[in-house]
Amino acid sequence: MTELVTFGETMALFAARRTGPLRFARDFDLGLGGAESNVAIGVSRLGHAATWVGRVGADEFGDLIRFTLAGEGVDVRAIPDPDAPTGLMIKGRRTADLIDVRYYRRDSAGSRLRAGDLDPALIRSARILHVSAITPALSASAREAVRHAMAVARDAGVPISLDVNYRRALWSPEEAGVWLREVIGEVDVLFATEAEGRLIADVEGADELAAELAGRGPKHVLIKFGAEGAMELSGGAVLRAEPYQVTEVDSVGAGDAFAAGWLADWLAGAKPADRLATACAAGAFAVTSQGDWESLPRRSDLDLLRKPADGVSR
């Protein structure tokens, strides 16, 4: 049996090796990236069974996604689509401090996800369903798939986790806000930055925002402050976690890592302060190397952030 079920689009990722405009790039690293599959990998590395569902092209990139996720211990339920390609993500570093990410996903296999691709029995057997607000922005059929999965989970008493994960290239703040306000009452765990939370409730102040969001339904509200740490509102109690001090190399995927760390500890029955600390640690690990998920931690890695004074692990 799986513990976490998630679904969405995972794309092939080309990352330029040199800094500067992409038109001057000559060498790229090939990998993959997707918010939901990043979470599945993170949860799997932290010792819990995770399943990812999604459409991929019947192409080499689709094979890359299937084989890589399976190699990370994720239960892969990929649907090869012979009529649409795997989407592409191109990542460049315009300057040393500015990452430029471009998506080529219109009419991709992943955007053609539909409710019939999801096995209701799989969702009912899970301990938690994790969804991202990226998926409903991809297409009408993908939006229907999210609502279908949430309805199945709700009827079965399976908790639902939602990461806002707003992408302005996919829909406007107004469109995203309408959808988020429609579904938030069905959500048990909500992950958002302050800006993302204000797509739902235009409230100033992180504490007031978290309280307003919790009042709309979620039992657990996680507000991420990036390099400034995070807070959690659960059961009326507010917890705060300071960030880990690391050298940032690539910030893409940090939010997914944070969600994976929190969800893994929630599955493990950890205390609130511990799961928030694990979430921050996972997010810190995610930014320490290139790639969306490659540096996600295992349990044995978590103490490495408490590094020795000379920075050498012996």
C-alpha positions in Angstrom: 0.0 0.0 0.0 1.1 3.5 -0.7 1.1 6.3 1.8 1.2 9.4 -0.4 -0.5 9.7 -3.8 0.2 12.6 -6.0 -0.2 13.4 -9.7 0.7 16.1 -12.3 3.0 16.9 -15.1 6.7 16.1 -15.0 8.9 17.4 -17.8 12.3 16.8 -19.3 14.7 19.5 -18.0 17.5 21.0 -19.9 19.8 23.1 -17.7 22.4 25.3 -19.3 25.9 24.8 -17.9 27.1 28.4 -18.5 25.9 31.7 -17.0 24.4 34.3 -19.4 21.7 34.5 -22.1 20.4 31.2 -23.2 21.1 32.0 -26.8 24.8 31.6 -26.0 24.5 28.3 -24.2 26.1 25.4 -25.9 26.0 22.6 -23.3 23.1 21.4 -21.3 22.5 18.9 -18.6 19.5 16.7 -19.2 17.2 15.8 -16.2 13.6 16.1 -15.2 11.4 18.2 -13.0 7.9 18.5 -11.8 6.4 19.8 -8.6 4.4 16.7 -7.7 7.1 14.2 -8.7 9.7 16.2 -6.7 7.5 15.7 -3.6 7.1 12.0 -4.3 10.9 11.6 -4.5 11.4 13.6 -1.3 8.9 11.6 0.6 10.4 8.3 -0.7 13.9 9.4 0.3 12.6 10.1 3.8 11.3 6.6 4.2 7.7 6.5 3.0 5.9 4.9 0.1 4.9 7.4 -2.5 3.0 7.0 -5.8 3.1 9.4 -8.7 0.6 9.4 -11.6 0.9 11.4 -14.8 0.9 11.3 -18.6 4.2 11.3 -20.5 5.0 11.2 -24.1 5.7 7.9 -25.8 9.2 9.2 -26.3 12.7 9.1 -24.8 11.9 11.9 -22.4 8.9 9.9 -21.1 11.2 6.9 -20.6 13.6 9.1 -18.7 10.9 10.2 -16.3 9.5 6.7 -15.7 12.9 5.1 -15.1 14.3 7.9 -13.0 11.3 8.1 -10.7 11.2 4.3 -10.3 14.9 4.4 -9.5 14.1 6.7 -6.6 11.7 4.2 -5.2 8.5 6.0 -6.3 5.6 3.8 -7.5 5.2 5.2 -11.0 1.8 5.1 -12.7 2.8 6.8 -15.9 0.4 6.8 -18.9 2.4 6.9 -22.2 0.5 9.2 -24.6 1.3 8.4 -28.3 -0.4 11.6 -29.5 1.5 14.2 -27.5 5.1 14.8 -26.5 6.6 15.1 -23.0 6.8 18.7 -22.0 10.1 20.5 -21.8 11.6 22.9 -19.2 14.7 25.0 -20.0 16.6 26.4 -17.2 19.3 29.0 -17.6 21.3 31.3 -15.2 21.0 34.8 -16.6 23.3 36.1 -13.9 25.0 34.5 -10.9 21.9 35.4 -8.8 19.0 35.1 -11.3 17.6 31.8 -12.7 15.6 31.9 -15.9 13.1 29.1 -16.3 11.1 28.6 -19.4 8.3 26.0 -20.0 7.3 24.4 -23.3 4.2 22.5 -22.2 1.3 23.6 -24.4 -0.5 20.5 -25.7 2.0 18.3 -23.9 1.2 14.8 -22.7 1.1 16.0 -19.1 -1.4 18.7 -19.9 -3.8 16.1 -21.3 -4.2 14.4 -17.9 -7.9 13.6 -17.2 -10.0 12.1 -14.5 -10.1 8.7 -16.1 -6.3 8.4 -15.6 -6.7 8.3 -11.9 -7.5 5.0 -10.1 -10.0 5.7 -7.3 -9.0 2.6 -5.4 -5.4 3.9 -5.3 -6.6 7.2 -3.8 -8.8 5.5 -1.3 -5.9 3.4 -0.1 -3.6 6.3 0.5 -2.9 8.0 3.8 -2.8 11.4 2.1 -3.5 12.9 -1.3 -1.1 15.7 -2.4 -2.0 18.0 -5.2 -0.6 21.2 -6.7 -2.4 24.2 -8.0 -0.1 23.9 -11.1 -2.2 21.0 -12.4 -5.6 22.7 -12.7 -3.9 25.5 -14.6 -2.7 23.2 -17.4 -6.1 22.4 -19.1 -9.8 21.9 -18.5 -9.3 18.1 -18.3 -6.4 18.4 -15.8 -8.6 20.7 -13.7 -11.4 18.2 -13.7 -8.9 15.5 -12.7 -7.9 17.4 -9.6 -11.5 18.0 -8.5 -12.3 14.3 -9.2 -9.3 13.1 -7.1 -10.2 15.5 -4.3 -13.8 14.3 -4.3 -12.7 10.6 -4.1 -10.3 11.4 -1.3 -12.9 13.4 0.7 -15.5 10.6 0.4 -13.0 8.1 1.6 -11.8 10.2 4.5 -8.3 10.6 3.0 -6.6 13.9 4.0 -5.8 16.3 1.2 -2.6 18.4 0.9 -2.5 21.3 -1.5 0.6 23.4 -2.4 -0.4 26.6 -4.1 2.7 26.7 -6.2 1.5 29.6 -8.3 2.8 29.9 -11.9 1.9 33.2 -13.5 2.8 31.8 -17.0 -0.2 29.4 -16.6 -3.0 31.6 -15.2 -3.6 35.0 -13.8 -3.8 35.8 -10.1 -7.5 36.3 -10.5 -8.1 33.0 -12.1 -5.9 31.2 -9.6 -7.6 32.9 -6.7 -11.1 31.9 -7.9 -10.1 28.2 -8.1 -8.2 28.2 -4.8 -11.1 29.8 -2.9 -13.4 27.1 -4.4 -11.4 24.2 -3.1 -9.7 25.4 0.1 -12.6 24.2 2.2 -11.8 20.6 1.1 -8.1 20.9 2.0 -6.5 19.6 5.2 -2.9 20.8 4.7 -2.1 24.0 2.8 1.4 25.1 1.7 1.9 28.7 0.5 4.2 31.6 0.5 2.7 34.9 1.8 2.1 36.1 -1.7 0.4 32.8 -2.7 -1.7 32.9 0.5 -3.0 36.4 -0.5 -4.3 34.9 -3.8 -7.0 33.4 -1.5 -7.3 36.0 1.3 -6.0 39.6 1.0 -4.8 39.9 4.6 -1.7 41.6 5.8 0.6 40.0 8.3 1.7 36.4 8.2 -0.1 35.4 11.5 -3.3 37.1 10.4 -3.1 35.5 7.0 -2.5 32.0 8.4 -5.5 32.4 10.7 -7.7 33.6 7.8 -6.6 30.7 5.7 -7.2 28.2 8.5 -10.6 29.6 9.1 -11.5 28.6 5.5 -10.9 24.9 6.2 -7.3 23.6 6.4 -6.3 22.0 9.7 -2.6 22.8 9.0 -1.5 26.0 7.3 2.2 26.3 6.4 3.5 29.7 5.4 7.0 29.7 3.7 9.3 32.7 4.0 12.1 31.3 1.8 15.5 32.1 3.3 13.7 33.6 6.4 12.2 30.2 7.5 8.6 29.2 7.9 5.6 29.1 10.2 2.9 26.6 10.9 -0.6 27.1 12.3 -2.2 23.9 13.5 -4.9 23.5 16.1 -4.8 27.1 16.9 -1.1 26.9 17.9 1.6 28.9 15.9 5.1 27.5 15.4 8.0 29.2 13.8 11.2 27.7 12.4 14.4 29.6 11.7 16.1 28.8 8.3 19.2 26.7 8.0 22.3 28.7 6.9 23.5 27.1 3.6 25.1 28.4 0.4 22.3 28.7 -2.2 23.1 27.3 -5.7 19.7 26.7 -7.2 16.5 27.7 -5.5 14.1 25.9 -7.8 12.4 23.0 -6.0 12.8 24.3 -2.5 9.1 24.6 -1.9 8.5 21.0 -3.1 11.3 19.8 -0.8 9.7 21.7 2.1 6.3 20.0 1.5 8.0 16.6 1.2 9.8 17.0 4.5 6.7 18.1 6.3 4.5 15.4 4.8 7.1 12.7 5.5 7.2 13.7 9.2 3.4 13.9 9.3 3.2 10.4 8.0 5.7 9.3 10.6 3.6 10.9 13.4 6.3 13.4 14.3 5.7 16.2 16.7 4.7 19.6 15.1 8.0 21.3 15.9 10.0 18.3 14.5 8.1 18.1 11.2 8.5 21.9 10.7 12.2 21.5 11.3 12.4 18.6 8.9 10.6 20.6 6.3 13.0 23.5 6.6 16.0 21.2 6.5 14.7 19.5 3.3 14.2 22.9 1.7 17.7 23.9 2.7 19.1 20.8 1.1 17.2 21.4 -2.1 19.0 24.7 -2.8 22.5 23.4 -2.3 23.1 22.0 -5.7 21.8 22.2 -9.3 18.6 20.4 -10.1 15.0 20.4 -8.9 15.3 17.3 -6.7 18.8 15.7 -6.8 19.9 17.0 -3.4 16.8 16.1 -1.5 17.8 14.5 1.8 17.5 11.0 3.2 16.9 10.7 7.0 20.6 10.0 7.5 21.4 13.4 5.8 19.3 15.6 8.1 22.0 16.1 10.7 24.6 17.2 8.1 23.3 20.7 8.3 24.6 20.9 11.8 28.1 20.9 10.2 31.3 20.8 12.1 33.2 24.1 12.5 35.8 23.2 9.8 33.1 22.1 7.4 34.5 18.6 7.0 32.5 15.5 7.7 34.7 12.6 8.9 
